[in-house]
Amino acid sequence: MLACLSIRDIVLIERLDIDFARGLAVLTGETGAGKSILLDAFALALGGRGDAGLVRQGAEQGQVTAVFDVPKTHPATKLLAANGLDDTGEMILRRVQLADGRTRAFINDQSISVQTLKAVGAALVEIHGQHDERALVDAATHRRLLDAFAGLEKEAAGVEALWDARRNAASALEEHRAGIERAAREADYLRHASEELTTLAPQAGEETSLAERRTTMMQGEKIAGDLRDAQAVVGGPQSPVSALAAAARRLERRAAHMPQLVQPAIDAIDAAINALAEADQHLNAALAAADFDPAELERIEERLFALRAASRKYSVPVDDLAALAERFATDLALIDKGAGQLKELEKAAAEAEKRYRAAAEKLSVARRKAAEKLDKAVNAELAPLKLERAKFSSQIDSDPQAAGPNGFDRVEFWVQTNPGTRPGPMMKVASGGELSRFLLALKVVLSDRGSAPTLVFDEIDTGVGGAVADAIGGRLAKLSRKVQVMAVTHAPQVAARADQHLLISKDALDKGKRVTTRVAALAADKRREEIARMLAGAEITAEARAAAERLMKSAAG
């Protein structure tokens, strides 16, 4: 429930702190006192649309904080956990509205998105205005309300899960069937192409490896000729080694007579002979390294030609030929083995369909039984609301051909406002005042099933007379025994039923240069005076005070 609402610098409100209690709280005040501003501020804290116009003139920002006491089992706590937010025991929703139009949202002082704030706010509070009741009873929500009344949420979730399983099974079947049909149309081509590529056996990266080897071999062939020529000069028949050795021997014979003259020359010739021998060794090693098998080069060139021809034929890069071969083989396997797998998928799809249909049919039966109970409960609430001649009914149209994640039921609430008239959809048949009362009857019945813990009603008693207003007050009081109820009202009969009466007023400040909205909790005597004002208008008479006293005593009794 809402425990406290704090507002700072919103429109006419400078500073406002309101503590709320369980039961029925009514907010009254003269027209223009600021009731709408209060609700707009509350809606802002719940994730409503921001507006720079909400910031009080002269302020840089406005702020609204709503503090809730929420049990650990409430769905809102799951939303906190799903968004990684801390649960501190109480839930503090805060919204900051900046004068430039931007807003910031917080839960338990942790910054969050407005979407998250709105989701949590919707789980905590429902605000129903003079026309907002249409949102609650819109036909799209009727099935959800019926399921909540009957406690069928788990069964409905099960049907939704089976619908997803059915859809996935059907999708797998259709995909496999399409693959078989595609492969069958291209069977001859696939077999030829698969055999050709299997024989070719391309490998990823093979083209690059072969091209590099071919380049090395071709370069080696060109260098080998020069190496052989050099080797012939250094170590072949044309080698000067023999002549140099003979000259060295002749000089050595003369060295005994004039060693100082001959020996340097001998040493130099020996060094030359050794250098030529070393060069001959290097040239022989280079020739061995550059040597290759021409047949191997031919095989490499043929392989490259075959790979590149296949690349052009199948319009894919050479490196993708291996993957293409695998895909062709897979498609052929689909043709060869697909029939058996198709039967398995058909069986799985049929079983998924059967499970879904059985669960949806069971849910439909349960909904029809629940609809009878809901109709009986709502109709029991109509007489106190002065709709004793009206009749409420839940229309369920079941079409197995229009199956969906929620089953195949379309639920719509119908009403018959008077005997002898044609019943029809509530939205089309009921007038504005009647619609508000049908809404209230629904909320009383659904108060502890699928309802937010705090309900706010904004002048749903507009346009109704004294007896009807008194009946509405009675229903609001009854509703407040199960959930917290806040009602903005102009009806004294509703105000008299309140557990907490808040008076909204305007005060002039700075000698009338500006005004501010204030909210005061009224004690018993002040309550009687306010209810008398609501009965009599500007001039409160003794008769009005007496009538207010009777209303309060009647409500208390």
C-alpha positions in Angstrom: 0.0 0.0 0.0 1.0 3.7 -0.4 2.5 4.8 2.9 3.7 8.3 2.0 3.6 10.8 -0.9 6.1 13.7 -1.0 5.8 16.4 -3.6 8.3 19.3 -4.2 7.9 22.2 -6.7 5.1 20.7 -8.9 2.8 23.3 -10.5 1.2 25.0 -7.4 2.7 22.7 -4.9 5.8 23.9 -3.2 6.2 21.3 -0.4 3.7 18.6 0.5 4.0 15.5 2.6 1.0 13.2 3.0 0.9 10.0 5.1 -1.7 7.4 4.1 -3.2 4.6 6.0 -5.1 1.5 5.0 -8.8 1.7 4.2 -10.6 4.4 2.2 -9.0 7.8 1.9 -11.1 10.6 0.2 -9.7 13.8 -1.2 -12.1 16.7 -1.3 -11.9 20.4 -2.0 -13.4 23.1 -4.1 -13.0 23.0 -7.9 -9.5 24.3 -8.8 -8.0 23.6 -5.4 -5.4 21.3 -6.9 -6.8 17.7 -6.9 -5.8 17.1 -10.5 -2.3 18.5 -9.8 -2.0 16.0 -6.9 -3.0 13.1 -9.1 -0.7 14.3 -12.0 2.2 14.4 -9.5 1.4 10.9 -8.2 1.1 9.6 -11.8 4.6 11.1 -12.5 6.1 9.1 -9.6 4.5 5.9 -11.1 6.2 6.4 -14.5 3.6 8.7 -16.2 4.6 11.1 -19.0 6.8 13.9 -17.9 6.2 17.5 -18.8 8.3 20.6 -18.2 5.1 22.4 -17.4 4.8 20.4 -14.2 7.7 22.3 -12.7 6.7 25.1 -10.4 7.4 28.5 -11.9 10.8 29.8 -10.8 12.1 26.3 -9.8 14.8 24.4 -11.7 13.2 21.0 -11.0 10.2 19.3 -9.4 10.3 16.0 -7.5 7.7 13.4 -6.4 8.5 10.5 -4.1 6.0 7.7 -3.3 6.8 5.2 -0.5 5.1 1.8 -0.5 4.9 -1.0 2.0 5.0 -4.1 -0.1 5.0 -7.7 1.0 7.9 -9.9 -0.2 5.5 -12.0 -2.3 4.2 -9.1 -4.3 4.9 -9.2 -8.1 6.6 -5.8 -7.9 9.4 -7.4 -5.9 10.1 -9.8 -8.7 10.3 -6.8 -11.1 13.0 -5.3 -8.8 15.0 -8.6 -8.9 14.6 -8.9 -12.6 16.1 -5.4 -13.1 18.9 -6.0 -10.5 17.5 -3.6 -8.0 17.9 -3.9 -4.2 14.8 -4.8 -2.1 15.2 -2.9 1.2 11.8 -3.9 2.6 10.0 -0.7 1.5 9.7 0.4 -2.1 10.6 4.1 -2.8 9.6 5.4 -6.2 11.1 8.8 -7.1 10.8 10.9 -10.2 12.6 14.2 -10.9 11.2 16.5 -13.5 13.6 19.1 -14.8 12.5 22.4 -16.2 14.1 21.6 -19.6 11.7 18.7 -20.0 14.1 15.9 -19.0 13.2 13.5 -16.2 15.1 11.1 -14.0 13.7 8.0 -12.4 14.8 6.1 -9.2 13.7 3.1 -7.2 15.2 2.8 -3.7 17.7 5.5 -4.8 19.0 3.5 -7.7 18.7 5.1 -11.1 16.4 3.2 -13.5 14.7 3.7 -16.8 11.2 5.3 -17.0 10.0 2.0 -18.5 11.1 0.1 -15.5 9.5 2.7 -13.2 6.2 2.4 -15.1 6.2 -1.4 -14.9 6.7 -1.3 -11.1 4.2 1.5 -10.7 1.5 -0.4 -12.7 2.0 -3.4 -10.3 1.5 -1.1 -7.3 -1.2 1.3 -8.3 -4.2 1.6 -10.6 -5.6 5.0 -11.3 -9.1 5.2 -12.7 -10.3 8.6 -13.8 -13.7 9.7 -15.2 -12.8 8.1 -18.5 -9.9 5.8 -17.6 -12.3 3.0 -16.7 -12.4 2.3 -20.4 -8.9 1.1 -20.2 -9.7 -1.4 -17.6 -12.7 -2.9 -19.3 -11.3 -2.8 -22.8 -12.1 -6.2 -24.5 -8.4 -7.0 -24.8 -8.1 -7.2 -21.0 -11.3 -9.2 -20.3 -9.6 -12.6 -20.7 -6.8 -11.6 -18.3 -9.4 -10.4 -15.7 -11.4 -13.6 -16.0 -8.2 -15.7 -15.6 -7.2 -13.7 -12.5 -10.7 -14.1 -11.0 -10.5 -17.9 -11.5 -6.9 -18.3 -10.5 -6.1 -19.6 -14.0 -2.8 -17.7 -14.5 -0.7 -20.8 -14.2 -2.9 -22.8 -16.6 -2.8 -19.8 -19.1 1.0 -19.7 -18.8 1.1 -23.4 -19.5 -1.0 -23.0 -22.7 1.3 -20.2 -23.8 4.4 -22.4 -23.3 2.7 -25.2 -25.3 1.8 -22.8 -28.0 5.5 -21.8 -28.3 6.5 -25.5 -28.4 3.9 -26.2 -31.1 5.1 -23.2 -33.1 8.7 -24.4 -32.9 7.8 -27.9 -33.9 5.8 -26.7 -36.9 8.7 -24.4 -37.9 11.2 -27.2 -37.7 8.9 -29.4 -39.8 8.4 -26.7 -42.4 12.1 -25.9 -42.6 13.0 -29.6 -43.1 10.2 -30.1 -45.7 11.4 -27.1 -47.6 15.0 -28.4 -47.5 13.9 -31.7 -48.9 11.9 -30.1 -51.7 14.7 -27.8 -52.6 17.2 -30.7 -52.6 14.9 -32.9 -54.6 14.5 -30.3 -57.4 18.3 -30.2 -57.7 19.1 -33.8 -57.1 20.8 -34.6 -60.4 22.9 -31.5 -60.3 23.7 -32.1 -56.6 24.9 -35.7 -57.3 27.1 -34.6 -60.2 28.6 -31.7 -58.3 29.1 -33.6 -55.1 30.9 -36.4 -56.9 33.1 -33.9 -58.8 34.0 -32.0 -55.7 34.5 -35.2 -53.7 36.9 -36.4 -56.3 38.7 -33.1 -56.4 38.8 -33.0 -52.5 39.7 -29.4 -52.1 41.2 -28.2 -48.9 40.9 -24.8 -47.2 44.1 -22.8 -47.9 45.3 -25.2 -50.5 45.5 -22.7 -53.3 47.7 -20.3 -51.4 50.1 -23.2 -50.4 50.3 -24.5 -53.9 50.9 -21.1 -55.5 53.7 -20.3 -53.0 55.4 -23.7 -53.8 55.1 -23.2 -57.5 56.6 -19.7 -57.3 59.6 -21.1 -55.3 60.2 -23.9 -57.8 60.0 -21.6 -60.8 62.4 -19.1 -59.3 64.8 -22.0 -58.4 64.8 -23.1 -62.0 66.1 -19.7 -63.2 68.8 -19.5 -60.5 70.1 -23.1 -61.1 71.6 -22.1 -64.5 73.6 -19.3 -63.0 74.7 -21.6 -60.2 76.0 -24.3 -62.6 77.9 -21.7 -64.6 79.6 -20.4 -61.5 80.3 -23.9 -60.3 82.0 -24.8 -63.7 84.3 -21.8 -63.3 85.2 -22.4 -59.7 85.4 -26.2 -59.6 85.0 -27.5 -63.1 87.4 -28.0 -66.1 87.9 -24.3 -66.3 88.8 -24.0 -62.7 92.2 -22.2 -62.0 92.8 -24.4 -58.9 95.2 -26.8 -60.8 97.3 -24.0 -62.3 97.4 -22.1 -59.0 98.6 -25.4 -57.2 101.3 -26.0 -59.8 102.6 -22.4 -59.4 102.6 -22.7 -55.7 104.7 -25.9 -55.8 107.3 -24.2 -58.1 107.5 -21.3 -55.7 107.9 -23.6 -52.7 111.0 -25.1 -54.3 112.5 -21.7 -54.6 111.5 -20.7 -51.1 114.6 -22.2 -49.5 116.9 -19.7 -51.3 114.9 -16.5 -50.8 112.0 -17.2 -48.3 111.4 -13.5 -47.5 110.7 -12.8 -51.1 108.7 -15.9 -52.1 106.7 -17.0 -49.0 104.1 -14.1 -49.0 103.1 -15.1 -52.5 102.9 -18.7 -51.6 100.6 -17.9 -48.7 98.3 -15.8 -50.9 98.0 -18.5 -53.5 97.1 -21.1 -50.8 94.4 -18.7 -49.5 93.0 -18.3 -53.0 92.9 -22.1 -53.5 91.1 -22.5 -50.1 88.6 -19.7 -51.0 87.9 -21.4 -54.3 87.3 -24.7 -52.6 84.9 -23.1 -50.1 83.0 -21.4 -53.0 82.8 -24.7 -54.7 81.2 -26.2 -51.7 78.6 -23.4 -51.4 77.8 -23.7 -55.0 77.2 -27.4 -54.8 75.0 -26.9 -51.8 73.0 -24.2 -53.6 72.5 -26.4 -56.6 71.3 -29.2 -54.4 68.8 -26.9 -52.7 67.5 -25.5 -56.0 67.1 -28.8 -57.5 63.4 -29.9 -58.1 61.4 -32.5 -60.0 59.9 -30.9 -63.1 57.1 -33.5 -62.8 56.2 -32.1 -59.4 55.9 -28.6 -60.8 53.7 -30.0 -63.5 51.5 -31.7 -61.0 51.2 -28.5 -58.9 50.2 -26.5 -62.0 47.6 -29.1 -63.0 46.2 -29.0 -59.4 46.0 -25.2 -59.4 44.2 -25.3 -62.8 41.7 -27.8 -61.6 40.9 -25.9 -58.4 40.5 -22.6 -60.2 38.4 -24.2 -62.9 36.0 -25.5 -60.2 36.0 -22.1 -58.5 34.8 -20.5 -61.8 32.3 -23.2 -62.4 30.6 -23.0 -59.0 31.1 -19.2 -58.6 32.9 -19.4 -55.2 36.4 -18.7 -54.1 38.8 -21.7 -54.2 39.0 -21.6 -50.4 35.1 -22.0 -50.2 35.1 -25.2 -52.4 35.5 -27.4 -49.4 32.5 -25.9 -47.6 30.5 -26.1 -50.8 31.3 -29.8 -51.1 30.1 -30.3 -47.6 26.9 -28.5 -48.2 26.2 -30.5 -51.4 26.9 -33.7 -49.4 24.5 -32.5 -46.7 21.7 -31.8 -49.2 22.2 -35.2 -50.7 22.0 -36.8 -47.3 18.8 -34.8 -46.7 17.3 -36.5 -49.8 18.5 -39.9 -48.8 17.7 -39.7 -45.1 15.1 -36.9 -45.1 12.1 -39.1 -45.5 12.7 -40.8 -42.2 13.5 -37.6 -40.4 10.4 -35.9 -42.0 8.2 -38.6 -40.4 9.8 -38.0 -37.0 9.3 -34.2 -37.3 5.7 -34.7 -38.5 5.1 -36.9 -35.5 6.6 -34.3 -33.1 4.6 -31.5 -34.6 1.4 -33.6 -34.3 2.1 -34.4 -30.7 2.9 -30.7 -29.9 -0.4 -29.7 -31.6 -2.3 -32.4 -29.6 -0.8 -31.3 -26.3 -1.6 -27.6 -27.0 -5.2 -28.4 -28.1 -5.9 -30.5 -25.0 -4.5 -27.8 -22.7 -6.4 -25.0 -24.5 -9.6 -27.0 -24.4 -9.2 -27.7 -20.7 -8.5 -24.0 -20.1 -11.6 -23.0 -22.1 -13.8 -25.3 -20.0 -12.4 -23.8 -16.9 -13.0 -20.3 -18.2 -16.6 -21.0 -18.9 -17.1 -22.3 -15.4 -15.3 -19.3 -14.0 -17.4 -16.9 -16.1 -20.6 -18.2 -14.5 -19.2 -17.5 -11.1 -17.9 -14.1 -12.1 -21.2 -13.1 -13.6 -23.0 -14.2 -10.4 -20.6 -12.2 -8.3 -20.7 -9.0 -10.4 -24.5 -9.1 -10.7 -24.7 -9.4 -6.9 -22.9 -6.1 -6.7 -25.2 -4.2 -9.1 -28.2 -3.9 -6.9 -26.4 -1.8 -4.2 -25.2 0.4 -7.0 -28.8 1.1 -8.1 -28.3 -1.1 -11.2 -30.7 -3.8 -10.0 -32.4 -3.9 -13.4 -29.1 -4.4 -15.2 -27.4 -7.7 -15.9 -23.7 -8.5 -16.5 -22.5 -11.4 -18.5 -19.2 -12.8 -19.8 -19.4 -13.7 -23.4 -16.9 -16.4 -24.5 -16.4 -17.2 -28.2 -14.2 -20.2 -28.7 -12.8 -20.8 -32.2 -10.2 -23.6 -32.4 -9.3 -22.2 -35.9 -8.2 -18.9 -34.3 -5.8 -20.5 -31.8 -3.1 -18.4 -30.2 -0.8 -18.2 -27.2 -3.7 -17.5 -24.9 -5.9 -20.4 -26.2 -8.8 -20.0 -28.6 -11.2 -18.1 -26.4 -12.2 -14.5 -27.0 -13.7 -13.1 -23.8 -15.8 -9.9 -23.7 -18.0 -8.4 -20.9 -21.5 -7.7 -22.0 -24.3 -5.8 -20.1 -28.1 -5.5 -20.4 -29.0 -2.2 -18.7 -32.8 -2.8 -18.6 -35.1 -5.8 -19.1 -36.3 -6.2 -22.6 -33.3 -4.3 -24.1 -30.7 -6.0 -26.2 -27.5 -7.0 -24.3 -24.2 -5.9 -25.9 -20.6 -5.1 -25.2 -20.2 -3.0 -22.1 -18.3 -0.3 -23.9 -21.2 0.3 -26.4 -24.2 -0.3 -24.2 -23.5 1.4 -20.9 -23.6 5.1 -20.4 -20.8 7.0 -18.7 -22.3 6.8 -15.2 -23.3 3.2 -15.6 -19.9 2.3 -16.9 -18.3 3.7 -13.8 -20.6 1.6 -11.6 -20.0 -1.5 -13.6 -16.3 -0.8 -13.2 -16.7 -0.5 -9.4 -18.6 -3.7 -9.2 -15.8 -5.5 -11.2 -13.2 -4.1 -8.9 -15.0 -5.2 -5.8 -15.2 -8.7 -7.1 -11.6 -8.7 -8.4 -10.1 -6.8 -5.5 -8.0 -9.7 -4.1 -7.4 -11.3 -7.5 -5.3 -9.5 -10.1 -5.7 -6.1 -8.5 -3.0 -3.7 -7.6 -2.7 -3.1 -3.8 -3.6 0.6 -4.2 -6.6 1.8 -6.2 -7.2 5.5 -7.0 -10.6 6.6 -8.3 -10.8 10.1 -9.7 -14.4 11.4 -9.5 -16.1 8.2 -10.6 -19.2 9.5 -8.9 -19.5 12.4 -11.3 -23.0 12.9 -12.7 -24.8 10.5 -10.3 -27.5 11.4 -7.7 -27.6 11.1 -3.9 -28.8 7.5 -3.6 -26.3 6.3 -6.3 -23.5 8.3 -4.8 -24.3 6.7 -1.4 -24.2 3.2 -3.0 -20.8 4.1 -4.7 -19.5 5.1 -1.3 -20.6 1.8 0.2 -18.9 -0.2 -2.5 -15.7 1.9 -2.2 -15.7 1.2 1.6 -16.3 -2.5 1.0 -13.4 -2.5 -1.6 -11.1 -0.8 0.9 -11.3 -3.8 3.3 -9.2 -5.8 0.8 -7.1 -3.1 -0.9 -6.1 0.5 -0.2 -8.6 2.9 -1.9 -8.1 6.6 -2.6 -11.0 8.5 -4.0 -11.2 12.1 -5.3 -14.9 13.0 -4.9 -17.4 15.8 -4.9 -20.1 13.5 -3.3 -20.7 14.0 0.4 -22.1 10.5 0.6 -18.7 9.1 -0.5 -16.8 11.4 1.8 -18.8 10.3 4.8 -17.5 6.7 4.3 -13.8 7.7 4.6 -11.4 6.2 7.0 -9.1 9.2 6.2 -10.4 12.5 4.9 -7.9 14.9 3.2 -8.9 18.4 2.3 -7.2 20.0 -0.7 -7.1 23.8 -0.7 -5.3 26.8 -2.0 -3.5 29.3 0.2 -2.4 32.8 -0.9 1.3 33.7 -0.2 3.2 37.0 -0.5 0.1 39.1 0.0 -1.8 37.4 -2.8 1.0 37.5 -5.4 1.2 33.7 -5.6 -0.7 30.7 -4.3 0.2 27.2 -3.2 -1.8 24.0 -2.8 -2.0 22.4 0.6 -3.5 19.2 1.9 -4.8 18.8 5.5 -6.0 15.6 7.2 -9.4 16.5 8.8 -10.4 15.5 12.3 -14.1 14.6 13.0 -15.4 18.1 13.5 -13.5 19.4 10.5 -14.8 16.5 8.5 -18.4 17.4 9.3 -17.8 21.0 8.2 -16.3 19.9 4.9 -19.1 17.4 4.2 -21.6 20.2 5.1 -19.9 22.4 2.6 -20.2 19.7 0.0 -23.9 19.5 0.7 -24.8 23.2 1.0 -22.2 25.0 -1.2 -20.7 28.3 -0.3 -23.0 29.1 2.7 -23.0 26.3 5.3 -26.3 26.1 7.2 -27.3 24.4 10.4 -29.4 22.0 8.3 -26.3 21.1 6.2 -24.3 20.4 9.3 -27.0 18.3 10.7 -27.3 16.4 7.4 -23.5 15.9 7.4 -23.7 14.5 10.9 -26.4 12.0 9.9 -24.3 10.9 6.9 -21.3 10.3 9.1 -23.2 8.4 11.7 -24.9 6.3 9.0 -21.6 5.5 7.4 -20.1 4.6 10.8 -23.0 2.3 11.6 
